[in-house]
Amino acid sequence: MAKAKQAKADDYRSLDDQALAAKIGDEEVSLKKLHFSHAVNPIENPLTIRQLRRTIARMKTEQRRRALGF
C-alpha cells in the first residue's frame, strides 16, 4: 500500500506548477459534481468520494511543499 501512495506522489512531483494547479482545479470540480450526484441519487461506490478527496489532498500537499521550497 505504501508503494502505491509513493507512486502517486511521484506522479504529482513530475508535473509543473501550472499543470498541478490545473489538475487540482479539475479534481475539485469533479468532487463537487460527485457530491451533488451522491446527494440526489446514491452512487454505486461511495468510497470514490474518499479516494478523490485524498487525491486532492496529496496534490495540495505537493503544491504547498513546493511553495515552502522543500
PDB file of N, CA, C and O in Angstrom, chain B, residues numbered from 101:
ATOM      1  N   MET B 101       0.820  -1.187   0.000  1.00  0.00           N
ATOM      2  CA  MET B 101       0.000   0.000   0.000  1.00  0.00           C
ATOM      3  C   MET B 101       0.866   1.254   0.000  1.00  0.00           C
ATOM      4  O   MET B 101       0.531   2.240  -0.657  1.00  0.00           O
ATOM      5  N   ALA B 102       1.953   1.223   0.717  1.00  0.00           N
ATOM      6  CA  ALA B 102       2.831   2.389   0.765  1.00  0.00           C
ATOM      7  C   ALA B 102       3.449   2.659  -0.598  1.00  0.00           C
ATOM      8  O   ALA B 102       3.684   3.813  -0.955  1.00  0.00           O
ATOM      9  N   LYS B 103       3.713   1.612  -1.355  1.00  0.00           N
ATOM     10  CA  LYS B 103       4.295   1.784  -2.685  1.00  0.00           C
ATOM     11  C   LYS B 103       3.320   2.485  -3.624  1.00  0.00           C
ATOM     12  O   LYS B 103       3.737   3.300  -4.447  1.00  0.00           O
ATOM     13  N   ALA B 104       2.048   2.185  -3.514  1.00  0.00           N
ATOM     14  CA  ALA B 104       1.044   2.820  -4.367  1.00  0.00           C
ATOM     15  C   ALA B 104       0.958   4.309  -4.057  1.00  0.00           C
ATOM     16  O   ALA B 104       0.852   5.125  -4.973  1.00  0.00           O
ATOM     17  N   LYS B 105       1.004   4.674  -2.778  1.00  0.00           N
ATOM     18  CA  LYS B 105       0.966   6.087  -2.401  1.00  0.00           C
ATOM     19  C   LYS B 105       2.222   6.798  -2.881  1.00  0.00           C
ATOM     20  O   LYS B 105       2.157   7.942  -3.329  1.00  0.00           O
ATOM     21  N   GLN B 106       3.358   6.129  -2.790  1.00  0.00           N
ATOM     22  CA  GLN B 106       4.607   6.732  -3.247  1.00  0.00           C
ATOM     23  C   GLN B 106       4.571   6.963  -4.749  1.00  0.00           C
ATOM     24  O   GLN B 106       5.057   7.984  -5.234  1.00  0.00           O
ATOM     25  N   ALA B 107       3.999   6.020  -5.485  1.00  0.00           N
ATOM     26  CA  ALA B 107       3.898   6.173  -6.936  1.00  0.00           C
ATOM     27  C   ALA B 107       3.011   7.363  -7.285  1.00  0.00           C
ATOM     28  O   ALA B 107       3.322   8.109  -8.214  1.00  0.00           O
ATOM     29  N   LYS B 108       1.920   7.551  -6.561  1.00  0.00           N
ATOM     30  CA  LYS B 108       1.035   8.683  -6.819  1.00  0.00           C
ATOM     31  C   LYS B 108       1.752   9.999  -6.519  1.00  0.00           C
ATOM     32  O   LYS B 108       1.629  10.964  -7.273  1.00  0.00           O
ATOM     33  N   ALA B 109       2.497  10.033  -5.421  1.00  0.00           N
ATOM     34  CA  ALA B 109       3.224  11.248  -5.067  1.00  0.00           C
ATOM     35  C   ALA B 109       4.270  11.570  -6.131  1.00  0.00           C
ATOM     36  O   ALA B 109       4.481  12.739  -6.453  1.00  0.00           O
ATOM     37  N   ASP B 110       4.916  10.562  -6.673  1.00  0.00           N
ATOM     38  CA  ASP B 110       5.899  10.779  -7.734  1.00  0.00           C
ATOM     39  C   ASP B 110       5.238  11.332  -8.987  1.00  0.00           C
ATOM     40  O   ASP B 110       5.832  12.151  -9.688  1.00  0.00           O
ATOM     41  N   ASP B 111       4.018  10.897  -9.278  1.00  0.00           N
ATOM     42  CA  ASP B 111       3.293  11.414 -10.436  1.00  0.00           C
ATOM     43  C   ASP B 111       3.040  12.909 -10.287  1.00  0.00           C
ATOM     44  O   ASP B 111       3.163  13.657 -11.257  1.00  0.00           O
ATOM     45  N   TYR B 112       2.690  13.349  -9.087  1.00  0.00           N
ATOM     46  CA  TYR B 112       2.412  14.759  -8.856  1.00  0.00           C
ATOM     47  C   TYR B 112       3.692  15.575  -8.866  1.00  0.00           C
ATOM     48  O   TYR B 112       3.681  16.736  -9.274  1.00  0.00           O
ATOM     49  N   ARG B 113       4.778  14.994  -8.431  1.00  0.00           N
ATOM     50  CA  ARG B 113       6.053  15.707  -8.426  1.00  0.00           C
ATOM     51  C   ARG B 113       6.565  15.948  -9.833  1.00  0.00           C
ATOM     52  O   ARG B 113       7.310  16.899 -10.069  1.00  0.00           O
ATOM     53  N   SER B 114       6.174  15.099 -10.768  1.00  0.00           N
ATOM     54  CA  SER B 114       6.656  15.244 -12.140  1.00  0.00           C
ATOM     55  C   SER B 114       5.933  16.366 -12.896  1.00  0.00           C
ATOM     56  O   SER B 114       6.407  16.802 -13.945  1.00  0.00           O
ATOM     57  N   LEU B 115       4.796  16.836 -12.378  1.00  0.00           N
ATOM     58  CA  LEU B 115       4.050  17.915 -13.032  1.00  0.00           C
ATOM     59  C   LEU B 115       4.666  19.269 -12.693  1.00  0.00           C
ATOM     60  O   LEU B 115       5.242  19.448 -11.620  1.00  0.00           O
ATOM     61  N   ASP B 116       4.539  20.214 -13.611  1.00  0.00           N
ATOM     62  CA  ASP B 116       4.991  21.570 -13.292  1.00  0.00           C
ATOM     63  C   ASP B 116       3.896  22.277 -12.484  1.00  0.00           C
ATOM     64  O   ASP B 116       2.796  21.751 -12.321  1.00  0.00           O
ATOM     65  N   ASP B 117       4.211  23.465 -11.987  1.00  0.00           N
ATOM     66  CA  ASP B 117       3.304  24.175 -11.082  1.00  0.00           C
ATOM     67  C   ASP B 117       1.946  24.478 -11.712  1.00  0.00           C
ATOM     68  O   ASP B 117       0.909  24.304 -11.073  1.00  0.00           O
ATOM     69  N   GLN B 118       1.954  24.927 -12.957  1.00  0.00           N
ATOM     70  CA  GLN B 118       0.689  25.277 -13.619  1.00  0.00           C
ATOM     71  C   GLN B 118      -0.161  24.037 -13.877  1.00  0.00           C
ATOM     72  O   GLN B 118      -1.377  24.066 -13.692  1.00  0.00           O
ATOM     73  N   ALA B 119       0.472  22.957 -14.300  1.00  0.00           N
ATOM     74  CA  ALA B 119      -0.270  21.725 -14.561  1.00  0.00           C
ATOM     75  C   ALA B 119      -0.854  21.157 -13.264  1.00  0.00           C
ATOM     76  O   ALA B 119      -1.971  20.639 -13.248  1.00  0.00           O
ATOM     77  N   LEU B 120      -0.082  21.262 -12.184  1.00  0.00           N
ATOM     78  CA  LEU B 120      -0.565  20.789 -10.888  1.00  0.00           C
ATOM     79  C   LEU B 120      -1.766  21.606 -10.427  1.00  0.00           C
ATOM     80  O   LEU B 120      -2.748  21.045  -9.940  1.00  0.00           O
ATOM     81  N   ALA B 121      -1.694  22.919 -10.575  1.00  0.00           N
ATOM     82  CA  ALA B 121      -2.814  23.778 -10.174  1.00  0.00           C
ATOM     83  C   ALA B 121      -4.051  23.494 -11.023  1.00  0.00           C
ATOM     84  O   ALA B 121      -5.170  23.479 -10.511  1.00  0.00           O
ATOM     85  N   ALA B 122      -3.848  23.273 -12.306  1.00  0.00           N
ATOM     86  CA  ALA B 122      -4.976  22.950 -13.190  1.00  0.00           C
ATOM     87  C   ALA B 122      -5.597  21.615 -12.811  1.00  0.00           C
ATOM     88  O   ALA B 122      -6.820  21.475 -12.805  1.00  0.00           O
ATOM     89  N   LYS B 123      -4.765  20.642 -12.497  1.00  0.00           N
ATOM     90  CA  LYS B 123      -5.269  19.324 -12.123  1.00  0.00           C
ATOM     91  C   LYS B 123      -6.031  19.385 -10.803  1.00  0.00           C
ATOM     92  O   LYS B 123      -7.045  18.706 -10.638  1.00  0.00           O
ATOM     93  N   ILE B 124      -5.550  20.189  -9.869  1.00  0.00           N
ATOM     94  CA  ILE B 124      -6.261  20.360  -8.594  1.00  0.00           C
ATOM     95  C   ILE B 124      -7.642  20.964  -8.853  1.00  0.00           C
ATOM     96  O   ILE B 124      -8.638  20.506  -8.292  1.00  0.00           O
ATOM     97  N   GLY B 125      -7.699  21.980  -9.694  1.00  0.00           N
ATOM     98  CA  GLY B 125      -8.983  22.601 -10.022  1.00  0.00           C
ATOM     99  C   GLY B 125      -9.946  21.632 -10.670  1.00  0.00           C
ATOM    100  O   GLY B 125     -11.131  21.609 -10.336  1.00  0.00           O
ATOM    101  N   ASP B 126      -9.440  20.826 -11.602  1.00  0.00           N
ATOM    102  CA  ASP B 126     -10.286  19.835 -12.268  1.00  0.00           C
ATOM    103  C   ASP B 126     -10.822  18.799 -11.289  1.00  0.00           C
ATOM    104  O   ASP B 126     -11.992  18.422 -11.343  1.00  0.00           O
ATOM    105  N   GLU B 127      -9.950  18.344 -10.395  1.00  0.00           N
ATOM    106  CA  GLU B 127     -10.361  17.327  -9.429  1.00  0.00           C
ATOM    107  C   GLU B 127     -11.363  17.890  -8.424  1.00  0.00           C
ATOM    108  O   GLU B 127     -12.272  17.179  -7.997  1.00  0.00           O
ATOM    109  N   GLU B 128     -11.208  19.157  -8.041  1.00  0.00           N
ATOM    110  CA  GLU B 128     -12.164  19.767  -7.115  1.00  0.00           C
ATOM    111  C   GLU B 128     -13.545  19.898  -7.753  1.00  0.00           C
ATOM    112  O   GLU B 128     -14.561  19.675  -7.095  1.00  0.00           O
ATOM    113  N   VAL B 129     -13.579  20.259  -9.033  1.00  0.00           N
ATOM    114  CA  VAL B 129     -14.857  20.329  -9.746  1.00  0.00           C
ATOM    115  C   VAL B 129     -15.481  18.939  -9.823  1.00  0.00           C
ATOM    116  O   VAL B 129     -16.687  18.778  -9.632  1.00  0.00           O
ATOM    117  N   SER B 130     -14.663  17.955 -10.099  1.00  0.00           N
ATOM    118  CA  SER B 130     -15.138  16.580 -10.164  1.00  0.00           C
ATOM    119  C   SER B 130     -15.702  16.130  -8.820  1.00  0.00           C
ATOM    120  O   SER B 130     -16.722  15.443  -8.772  1.00  0.00           O
ATOM    121  N   LEU B 131     -15.039  16.516  -7.727  1.00  0.00           N
ATOM    122  CA  LEU B 131     -15.513  16.157  -6.385  1.00  0.00           C
ATOM    123  C   LEU B 131     -16.863  16.811  -6.090  1.00  0.00           C
ATOM    124  O   LEU B 131     -17.753  16.174  -5.526  1.00  0.00           O
ATOM    125  N   LYS B 132     -17.013  18.075  -6.469  1.00  0.00           N
ATOM    126  CA  LYS B 132     -18.292  18.762  -6.242  1.00  0.00           C
ATOM    127  C   LYS B 132     -19.423  18.084  -7.016  1.00  0.00           C
ATOM    128  O   LYS B 132     -20.525  17.913  -6.494  1.00  0.00           O
ATOM    129  N   LYS B 133     -19.146  17.701  -8.255  1.00  0.00           N
ATOM    130  CA  LYS B 133     -20.157  17.008  -9.056  1.00  0.00           C
ATOM    131  C   LYS B 133     -20.512  15.659  -8.438  1.00  0.00           C
ATOM    132  O   LYS B 133     -21.674  15.253  -8.419  1.00  0.00           O
ATOM    133  N   LEU B 134     -19.488  14.976  -7.933  1.00  0.00           N
ATOM    134  CA  LEU B 134     -19.711  13.673  -7.317  1.00  0.00           C
ATOM    135  C   LEU B 134     -20.539  13.813  -6.045  1.00  0.00           C
ATOM    136  O   LEU B 134     -21.442  13.013  -5.800  1.00  0.00           O
ATOM    137  N   HIS B 135     -20.235  14.827  -5.233  1.00  0.00           N
ATOM    138  CA  HIS B 135     -21.022  15.075  -4.023  1.00  0.00           C
ATOM    139  C   HIS B 135     -22.480  15.364  -4.373  1.00  0.00           C
ATOM    140  O   HIS B 135     -23.392  14.850  -3.724  1.00  0.00           O
ATOM    141  N   PHE B 136     -22.692  16.176  -5.386  1.00  0.00           N
ATOM    142  CA  PHE B 136     -24.054  16.521  -5.770  1.00  0.00           C
ATOM    143  C   PHE B 136     -24.803  15.303  -6.291  1.00  0.00           C
ATOM    144  O   PHE B 136     -25.952  15.070  -5.914  1.00  0.00           O
ATOM    145  N   SER B 137     -24.161  14.527  -7.155  1.00  0.00           N
ATOM    146  CA  SER B 137     -24.837  13.353  -7.700  1.00  0.00           C
ATOM    147  C   SER B 137     -25.118  12.322  -6.611  1.00  0.00           C
ATOM    148  O   SER B 137     -26.099  11.582  -6.691  1.00  0.00           O
ATOM    149  N   HIS B 138     -24.260  12.272  -5.596  1.00  0.00           N
ATOM    150  CA  HIS B 138     -24.482  11.344  -4.492  1.00  0.00           C
ATOM    151  C   HIS B 138     -25.641  11.814  -3.618  1.00  0.00           C
ATOM    152  O   HIS B 138     -26.361  10.992  -3.052  1.00  0.00           O
ATOM    153  N   ALA B 139     -25.825  13.118  -3.503  1.00  0.00           N
ATOM    154  CA  ALA B 139     -26.927  13.645  -2.700  1.00  0.00           C
ATOM    155  C   ALA B 139     -28.263  13.406  -3.389  1.00  0.00           C
ATOM    156  O   ALA B 139     -29.266  13.129  -2.731  1.00  0.00           O
ATOM    157  N   VAL B 140     -28.275  13.513  -4.709  1.00  0.00           N
ATOM    158  CA  VAL B 140     -29.514  13.331  -5.462  1.00  0.00           C
ATOM    159  C   VAL B 140     -29.865  11.851  -5.578  1.00  0.00           C
ATOM    160  O   VAL B 140     -30.995  11.439  -5.319  1.00  0.00           O
ATOM    161  N   ASN B 141     -28.888  11.082  -5.966  1.00  0.00           N
ATOM    162  CA  ASN B 141     -29.094   9.651  -6.177  1.00  0.00           C
ATOM    163  C   ASN B 141     -27.835   8.939  -5.704  1.00  0.00           C
ATOM    164  O   ASN B 141     -26.773   9.159  -6.286  1.00  0.00           O
ATOM    165  N   PRO B 142     -27.900   8.092  -4.670  1.00  0.00           N
ATOM    166  CA  PRO B 142     -26.694   7.459  -4.131  1.00  0.00           C
ATOM    167  C   PRO B 142     -25.871   6.762  -5.219  1.00  0.00           C
ATOM    168  O   PRO B 142     -26.389   5.987  -6.023  1.00  0.00           O
ATOM    169  N   ILE B 143     -24.570   7.070  -5.211  1.00  0.00           N
ATOM    170  CA  ILE B 143     -23.694   6.448  -6.207  1.00  0.00           C
ATOM    171  C   ILE B 143     -23.384   5.018  -5.798  1.00  0.00           C
ATOM    172  O   ILE B 143     -23.541   4.634  -4.639  1.00  0.00           O
ATOM    173  N   GLU B 144     -22.941   4.243  -6.774  1.00  0.00           N
ATOM    174  CA  GLU B 144     -22.712   2.825  -6.552  1.00  0.00           C
ATOM    175  C   GLU B 144     -21.596   2.572  -5.537  1.00  0.00           C
ATOM    176  O   GLU B 144     -21.724   1.706  -4.671  1.00  0.00           O
ATOM    177  N   ASN B 145     -20.503   3.328  -5.647  1.00  0.00           N
ATOM    178  CA  ASN B 145     -19.381   3.134  -4.744  1.00  0.00           C
ATOM    179  C   ASN B 145     -19.036   4.466  -4.065  1.00  0.00           C
ATOM    180  O   ASN B 145     -18.296   5.271  -4.630  1.00  0.00           O
ATOM    181  N   PRO B 146     -19.562   4.702  -2.869  1.00  0.00           N
ATOM    182  CA  PRO B 146     -19.310   5.979  -2.202  1.00  0.00           C
ATOM    183  C   PRO B 146     -17.854   6.165  -1.759  1.00  0.00           C
ATOM    184  O   PRO B 146     -17.466   7.274  -1.392  1.00  0.00           O
ATOM    185  N   LEU B 147     -17.060   5.124  -1.787  1.00  0.00           N
ATOM    186  CA  LEU B 147     -15.648   5.265  -1.421  1.00  0.00           C
ATOM    187  C   LEU B 147     -14.867   6.074  -2.450  1.00  0.00           C
ATOM    188  O   LEU B 147     -13.757   6.525  -2.165  1.00  0.00           O
ATOM    189  N   THR B 148     -15.430   6.265  -3.642  1.00  0.00           N
ATOM    190  CA  THR B 148     -14.755   7.083  -4.638  1.00  0.00           C
ATOM    191  C   THR B 148     -14.656   8.535  -4.168  1.00  0.00           C
ATOM    192  O   THR B 148     -13.722   9.247  -4.537  1.00  0.00           O
ATOM    193  N   ILE B 149     -15.621   8.972  -3.353  1.00  0.00           N
ATOM    194  CA  ILE B 149     -15.568  10.328  -2.807  1.00  0.00           C
ATOM    195  C   ILE B 149     -14.345  10.452  -1.897  1.00  0.00           C
ATOM    196  O   ILE B 149     -13.605  11.433  -1.978  1.00  0.00           O
ATOM    197  N   ARG B 150     -14.139   9.478  -1.051  1.00  0.00           N
ATOM    198  CA  ARG B 150     -12.998   9.493  -0.141  1.00  0.00           C
ATOM    199  C   ARG B 150     -11.681   9.445  -0.917  1.00  0.00           C
ATOM    200  O   ARG B 150     -10.741  10.172  -0.595  1.00  0.00           O
ATOM    201  N   GLN B 151     -11.614   8.598  -1.926  1.00  0.00           N
ATOM    202  CA  GLN B 151     -10.399   8.486  -2.718  1.00  0.00           C
ATOM    203  C   GLN B 151     -10.080   9.791  -3.436  1.00  0.00           C
ATOM    204  O   GLN B 151      -8.925  10.213  -3.485  1.00  0.00           O
ATOM    205  N   LEU B 152     -11.096  10.423  -3.988  1.00  0.00           N
ATOM    206  CA  LEU B 152     -10.896  11.674  -4.696  1.00  0.00           C
ATOM    207  C   LEU B 152     -10.471  12.788  -3.739  1.00  0.00           C
ATOM    208  O   LEU B 152      -9.615  13.607  -4.075  1.00  0.00           O
ATOM    209  N   ARG B 153     -11.064  12.816  -2.560  1.00  0.00           N
ATOM    210  CA  ARG B 153     -10.690  13.805  -1.549  1.00  0.00           C
ATOM    211  C   ARG B 153      -9.223  13.639  -1.146  1.00  0.00           C
ATOM    212  O   ARG B 153      -8.499  14.624  -0.997  1.00  0.00           O
ATOM    213  N   ARG B 154      -8.801  12.423  -0.977  1.00  0.00           N
ATOM    214  CA  ARG B 154      -7.410  12.157  -0.590  1.00  0.00           C
ATOM    215  C   ARG B 154      -6.443  12.473  -1.725  1.00  0.00           C
ATOM    216  O   ARG B 154      -5.327  12.934  -1.486  1.00  0.00           O
ATOM    217  N   THR B 155      -6.866  12.226  -2.949  1.00  0.00           N
ATOM    218  CA  THR B 155      -6.034  12.570  -4.102  1.00  0.00           C
ATOM    219  C   THR B 155      -5.807  14.067  -4.166  1.00  0.00           C
ATOM    220  O   THR B 155      -4.691  14.526  -4.410  1.00  0.00           O
ATOM    221  N   ILE B 156      -6.871  14.829  -3.945  1.00  0.00           N
ATOM    222  CA  ILE B 156      -6.758  16.287  -3.941  1.00  0.00           C
ATOM    223  C   ILE B 156      -5.821  16.730  -2.812  1.00  0.00           C
ATOM    224  O   ILE B 156      -5.006  17.633  -3.000  1.00  0.00           O
ATOM    225  N   ALA B 157      -5.935  16.105  -1.661  1.00  0.00           N
ATOM    226  CA  ALA B 157      -5.072  16.448  -0.530  1.00  0.00           C
ATOM    227  C   ALA B 157      -3.607  16.167  -0.858  1.00  0.00           C
ATOM    228  O   ALA B 157      -2.729  16.948  -0.489  1.00  0.00           O
ATOM    229  N   ARG B 158      -3.341  15.068  -1.540  1.00  0.00           N
ATOM    230  CA  ARG B 158      -1.961  14.761  -1.926  1.00  0.00           C
ATOM    231  C   ARG B 158      -1.408  15.815  -2.885  1.00  0.00           C
ATOM    232  O   ARG B 158      -0.254  16.227  -2.770  1.00  0.00           O
ATOM    233  N   MET B 159      -2.240  16.244  -3.826  1.00  0.00           N
ATOM    234  CA  MET B 159      -1.796  17.263  -4.777  1.00  0.00           C
ATOM    235  C   MET B 159      -1.570  18.603  -4.081  1.00  0.00           C
ATOM    236  O   MET B 159      -0.599  19.299  -4.380  1.00  0.00           O
ATOM    237  N   LYS B 160      -2.453  18.969  -3.159  1.00  0.00           N
ATOM    238  CA  LYS B 160      -2.287  20.221  -2.434  1.00  0.00           C
ATOM    239  C   LYS B 160      -1.059  20.168  -1.529  1.00  0.00           C
ATOM    240  O   LYS B 160      -0.383  21.179  -1.337  1.00  0.00           O
ATOM    241  N   THR B 161      -0.774  19.011  -0.982  1.00  0.00           N
ATOM    242  CA  THR B 161       0.426  18.843  -0.165  1.00  0.00           C
ATOM    243  C   THR B 161       1.669  19.070  -1.002  1.00  0.00           C
ATOM    244  O   THR B 161       2.602  19.738  -0.556  1.00  0.00           O
ATOM    245  N   GLU B 162       1.694  18.527  -2.204  1.00  0.00           N
ATOM    246  CA  GLU B 162       2.822  18.733  -3.106  1.00  0.00           C
ATOM    247  C   GLU B 162       2.941  20.203  -3.481  1.00  0.00           C
ATOM    248  O   GLU B 162       4.050  20.734  -3.552  1.00  0.00           O
ATOM    249  N   GLN B 163       1.823  20.862  -3.721  1.00  0.00           N
ATOM    250  CA  GLN B 163       1.830  22.276  -4.064  1.00  0.00           C
ATOM    251  C   GLN B 163       2.389  23.104  -2.904  1.00  0.00           C
ATOM    252  O   GLN B 163       3.181  24.021  -3.121  1.00  0.00           O
ATOM    253  N   ARG B 164       1.988  22.791  -1.705  1.00  0.00           N
ATOM    254  CA  ARG B 164       2.470  23.508  -0.516  1.00  0.00           C
ATOM    255  C   ARG B 164       3.957  23.231  -0.280  1.00  0.00           C
ATOM    256  O   ARG B 164       4.705  24.129   0.110  1.00  0.00           O
ATOM    257  N   ARG B 165       4.377  22.002  -0.516  1.00  0.00           N
ATOM    258  CA  ARG B 165       5.781  21.640  -0.358  1.00  0.00           C
ATOM    259  C   ARG B 165       6.652  22.482  -1.282  1.00  0.00           C
ATOM    260  O   ARG B 165       7.719  22.955  -0.890  1.00  0.00           O
ATOM    261  N   ARG B 166       6.185  22.662  -2.507  1.00  0.00           N
ATOM    262  CA  ARG B 166       6.915  23.484  -3.466  1.00  0.00           C
ATOM    263  C   ARG B 166       6.946  24.946  -3.032  1.00  0.00           C
ATOM    264  O   ARG B 166       7.966  25.618  -3.181  1.00  0.00           O
ATOM    265  N   ALA B 167       5.826  25.441  -2.494  1.00  0.00           N
ATOM    266  CA  ALA B 167       5.749  26.827  -2.066  1.00  0.00           C
ATOM    267  C   ALA B 167       6.719  27.099  -0.911  1.00  0.00           C
ATOM    268  O   ALA B 167       7.279  28.190  -0.807  1.00  0.00           O
ATOM    269  N   LEU B 168       6.908  26.118  -0.065  1.00  0.00           N
ATOM    270  CA  LEU B 168       7.826  26.279   1.060  1.00  0.00           C
ATOM    271  C   LEU B 168       9.289  26.063   0.660  1.00  0.00           C
ATOM    272  O   LEU B 168      10.205  26.406   1.407  1.00  0.00           O
ATOM    273  N   GLY B 169       9.490  25.492  -0.521  1.00  0.00           N
ATOM    274  CA  GLY B 169      10.856  25.308  -1.014  1.00  0.00           C
ATOM    275  C   GLY B 169      11.520  24.007  -0.594  1.00  0.00           C
ATOM    276  O   GLY B 169      12.749  23.936  -0.559  1.00  0.00           O
ATOM    277  N   PHE B 170      10.764  22.998  -0.281  1.00  0.00           N
ATOM    278  CA  PHE B 170      11.342  21.707   0.091  1.00  0.00           C
ATOM    279  C   PHE B 170      11.544  20.830  -1.099  1.00  0.00           C
ATOM    280  O   PHE B 170      12.023  19.705  -0.961  1.00  0.00           O
TER     281      PHE B 170
END
